[in-house]
Amino acid sequence: MVEVKIDPTTRIEGHHGMELQVEDGQIAEAKSTMKMFRGAEIITVGRSPRDAAQLTGKVCGVCFICHRIGSSRATEDAAINAGAFDGIPEHAKILRDAVEGIFFLWNHAIHLFALVGPDYSDAVADTGFDRLDPLEGDGYQGALENQRKLMQALAEFGGRAPHPLAFVPGGVATNPDVSTVQTVKSRVREVSNWLGPTDAVPDVLENVQNGEFDPELGEGLHDVVSILVAAAREGAADLGSGPNRYYSNGLFREPESGERIFKRGVYRDGSFEPMTKDEIVAAISEDTEYSYYTEESAGKPTEAQPPEPEPEKDGAYSWGKAPRFDGETMEVGPLARLTISGYDPFDLRANLGGGFDESNTLNRLIARAQEVLIVRDRVLDLLDAFDPNEPLMADFPDNYTGKGVGLWEPSRGTLSHYVDVEDGEIERYQIITPTLWNIGPRDGEGNPSIIEGAIVGDEVADIENPINVMRTIRSFDPCLACSVHVDSPEGSYETELKPASPGGMTDVGSD
Amino acid sequence: MSAGAVISRHTGEIAQALQQATDGPVEVAWLQGQSCSGCTISLLQGQYPTLEETLSEFRMELTFHPTLMAEHGEAAIESMSKSPDILVLEGSVPTEIPSAATLGETPDGTSKPLVDWIDELAPEAEYVVGVGNCAAFGGWPAAENKNHLHDVGENVTGAKGLQFEQRYQPGVLGPNFTAGSGLPVINLGGCPPHPDYILLTIATVLNGHEPDLDRYQRPKPFYEPLVHDNCKWRGYFDRGEFADKPGEEGCLYQVGCAGPYTNCDDQTRLWNDGTSVCLNVGAPCIGCMEPGFWDRFQPLDKSVERQNIFGVDVETAGLAAVGAGVVGIGAHAGRKAMGYGKSEQGGNGGQSDAADAELTADVDEQPDAEAGDDKSV
């Protein structure tokens, strides 16, 4: 048995590490460790519900819009349950969906090109492309230029990005005019044109497989598809297998029908189960057996106290809690959303990834790429439906007593905020993040989290260069970098993995 | 001067600094404490130079940045300069629960607390820069545990900035700390700071210039202008036309705007390549550039006269009259009472002697015996 320690894992929001036990070239056990605690839920208690969105919105500087909206929805729900609020204006809902959609495009572009892409740069180069060199490649630079346009679009409504302040309980505190909306649309269209037409995917797939490039069909599309083809050739479909259990809060309502484009519910045992908000909330609990929190901090998020730190706790190894759905782990994120909603555009997951509902490292990448195309069209529809002259803010009450839950669906997966308000003051607050579902610790029953389970069984051909482990970790979009500190009974080894560059050797050193 | 002109004026300076970082022996180490990565994401939205240029130069040449660098983990820690020309911190430092932010391992195999890294590296650095409100002043992780939950203090993890805890010294480093250059920690308040603040400050010191700092150790060119003076709603304030809720037409003072108490030039510089800024879209300023943000302006949605700012009861200072809609002269009387009067006489950029004296009291309030070199671990 060899112990492999990955610490620190850089390029992630917060601090994270991974410990692996490797036996006969296979991973026998994995522990995922979250290495930071700030106490956001504790700090939120005792404050105005309106300040909760401001404070918890700053939990993450990467997912900066998502927490603001999730928190706003929780406090709005509490006010509605108290009979003190009628809900936010219709066009505020549309605008929240639209900005979340723009955020999806931004996040996925950064992830596919800047974080996951470099893992496959060598393999992409083998297909004849040199566009994904992490520093010099035209594809890489094009993606970075386009992500900036998306951030500018977000700033048109939010005032700035990151950490825009305009998303608050009661709606959206912004006063855009028609020309603002046109500016946003034109920025999204520019990005859309760089990406290319959705219906070109089959031709682009063929191009990439033949080592050909046709800018008329979309530069971005060629780049994204080349990553997928390279990942497939590298065997990513056989890595990082999850339990094929998925959970999504749903997102993007049709302005006309109110139906969600991405459905709400779970997928398990091979079928989709639509669920109401109450059913979802009733199914969720958190476990703290292996977390640096007291036992009293476990339980239903609607009832449990804000997490109480116990940094010296025996056996604990993570500052994350272990959320469970009916006692089971659930994978969240793009693959969960698309499987639940029955989407597999151009059968990419069915053909390349071993099945549209198969949880593996390749399908997580494919789903993210497919979602870019679905959401790109969705954002433009939502912006067309959005009328900036309609009210965007409702009067939000100062004083009420009630409990509320805010379910939301950021790019990385499900997010939920839980709040109890007493006489206009927050009495209790809980947050369950997407990353917690995917990369939290094991529970009291010994059940590993999604990522801990997905890595077990995978082969480590070269213990000093566990590149496939890194590819799997990154496929969840926790933005981990690939740095490894290897400990073995014989001694300590250190391994350095640089982002691959076309034509270059992956730099591996040890001592 | 337009925002674009302000920025382009400095483009050459940044380019020169990056060139120096690339060509010369300049070493920069960027650590993350209790951070949200928002300051890094802000940095990546910088336009002059572009994200690509920044990524490229920083990845290739800076010795440590968890998000941008090529090396990782143990190799990254080895490559990190242990006597950097510039030590940058993003995020606060937990001192009561040191394990609440760690980086790498100690020789005995346990996680190494960030506070130990700061203790080690700061005295060896030529310049130390706190990027963002958390690293500078403690930020929101240092906000009060209002209901005294659990067996933790008012500051849940003991989160501090490098040289300040909220508006007071000391932070992790003592009040008398100076880096090799002789300068104290350079603080870049903001949640997050504008990317230009980060890049231009780094460029300034890389180019061998000494930044002119205010009493909270922030570079004056960025942190002297008063948000209120450059706000697009300023005319509404002077006419006493106030919005009832965020997003409405009118001055946002009554719904919690901290603009009259917040110093930064974002109103003219604008964000995301001159696209917009918080107040322009109807979002009240929450004072994120200021020491003491979060609790100092909390609750954020209440008009500021209900709050106790700078230790002055603003009701008696005249601002209540402004809040009630008395226009023009009331506003200026209020500002003078708050200590801003001198700026109108071309004084020290918006902070009068009265404000100076009051703020000095903040900084010097805690005796050295208590402040000392206490690193609170």
Interface residues (C-beta under 8 A of the other chain):
Chain A: K5 I6 D7 P8 T9 T10 R11 E13 G14 H15 G17 K35 M36 F37 R38 G39 A40 I42 I43 V45 G46 R47 S48 R50 D51 Q54 L55 K58 V59 C60 G61 V62 F64 A114 L135 E136 Q141 L144 E145 Q147 R148 M151 Q152 L154 A155 E156 F157 G158 G159 R160 A161 P162 H163 P164 L165 A166 V168 G170 G171 V172 A173 T174 N175 P176 Y292 Q305 P306 E308 P309 P311 W319 L392 M393 D395 F396 A481 C482 S483 V484 H485 E494 T495 E496 L497 K498 P499 G509
Chain B: Q32 Q34 S35 C36 S37 G38 C39 T40 I41 S42 Q45 Q47 T50 L51 E52 L55 S56 R59 M60 P66 T67 M69 A70 E71 H72 G73 E74 A75 A76 I77 E78 P94 I97 S99 A100 A101 T102 L103 G104 E105 S111 W140 P141 A143 E144 N145 K146 N147 L149 H150 D151 V152 V156 T157 A159 C191 P192 K245 P246 G247 E248 E249 D266 W271 N272 D273 T275 S276 V277 C278 L279 N280 V281 G282 A283 P284 I286 C288 W294 Q298 P299 L300 D301 K302
